[in-house]
């Protein structure tokens, strides 16, 4: 029987590196803010979460919303298998490129089987030019 897991956080990073031998993850340059030289821009972002207390093959969805305009700017889905409720399963999604058209607050939401389980917020601004 499928059981919706809980997420042990959702993180936005510049990149996630997975060691090929140990399978341990390193989150590189975790982000809550992003200052860019100009917009629009395309940047690489990785999303990282650990899911537990779930079981079965479940649909995982990630949405990206620009909160200032209440506009959805991206959506991805995948199937994730959680072997049992004691397992901790890594979810990693590379957004390359993630296109940013306007400054403001972007929210990434992680859902499993249609149920929200985690979210992360990224503030985007344009770096002032020297003058």
N, C-alpha and C positions, 0 to 999 in steps of 0.2 A: 504494500500500500504506500502511495506517495505521501510524503509529509513535508510541508514547507519549512525550509531551514531558517535560521537566524544568521545575520551577517555580523561578523566581528569587525565592523567598520568598512568604509569605502574610501579609498585614497586616490587622489589625482597626483600623478608624478610626471616628471620629464621622461623617465623610462623605468622599466622594471627589468632587472637582470636575474635570470634563473640559473643557478649553478648546475651544470649538466651532471655532476657526480652526486651531489648531496640533495639536489632539487630544492634547495633553500632559496628564497627570494630576497633580493636587495632592492629597496625602493630608493631610486636616485632622484634627488631634488623634488621632494614632495611639495606640492603647490596648493596654496589657498588664494594666492594673488599672482597675476601675470601682467607685467608691464611690457608693452610692445612698442617698437619704434614708430609703427604706423599701422593703420587699418584700412582696408581689410587685410587679413593675414591668414596663413595656413601654418599651424604648429603641430608638432608631434606631442601627444599626451598619451599616457598609459593609465588605465584604471585598474585598481587592485583591490580584491576583497577576499576574505576567508569566510566560507559558509560552513555551518555545523548544525547539528540537531535536525537534519533533514534526511530523507531517504527517497530513492526512486529516480527515474529519469524525468527531469523537470525543465520547463522552458524558462530561460533566464533572459530578461530584457533590460536594456539600458537606454534611458532617454536622456537627451540633453536639451534643456530649456533655457531660453534667455528670459530671466524673471522680470526684467524691466519692461519688456514688451509683451510678456505672457505668450511667447512664441516658441514652439518646438523647433529646434534646429537640427536634431538628429535622433535616430532610433536604430538599435541593433538587437537582434535576438539570436539565441543559440540554445542548444540542448545540453544540459549538464547532468551527469550521473553522480549521485551521492549514494555510496554503497550501503551505509547504515547511519543511524543517528549519532553515533559516537565519532564518526570520521570528520576530519577537517579537510575541506576541499578548497583549493585555490581557484579563484576566478580572476583571469587576467585578460584585459581587452586593450589592444593597441588602436588608438585613433590617429592614423597617420595618412593624410593630414586631417586635423580638426580645423575647420574653416571658421574664423571669427570675423564677422562683418562689422560689428559695432561694439563699443565698450559697454560695460555693465556687469551684472551678476549672472553667472551661468550656473545652473544646478544640474548635476548628474544624479539620476535616480536609478537604483537597482531594484528590479522586481523579480520574484520567482513565482511561477504559476499564477501570475497576475496580482500577486500580493507584494506591496512595497516592503523592502527589507533594509534598505540603507540609502543614504544620499550624501553627496559632497557638494560644496559650493566653491566656485572659483570666481574671484573678482578680476575683471579685465579692464585695464586702463591703457592710455597712450602716454608714453614717456614724453615729457616736455622737451622740446628742442632747445639747445643752448642759444643764448641770445644776447 
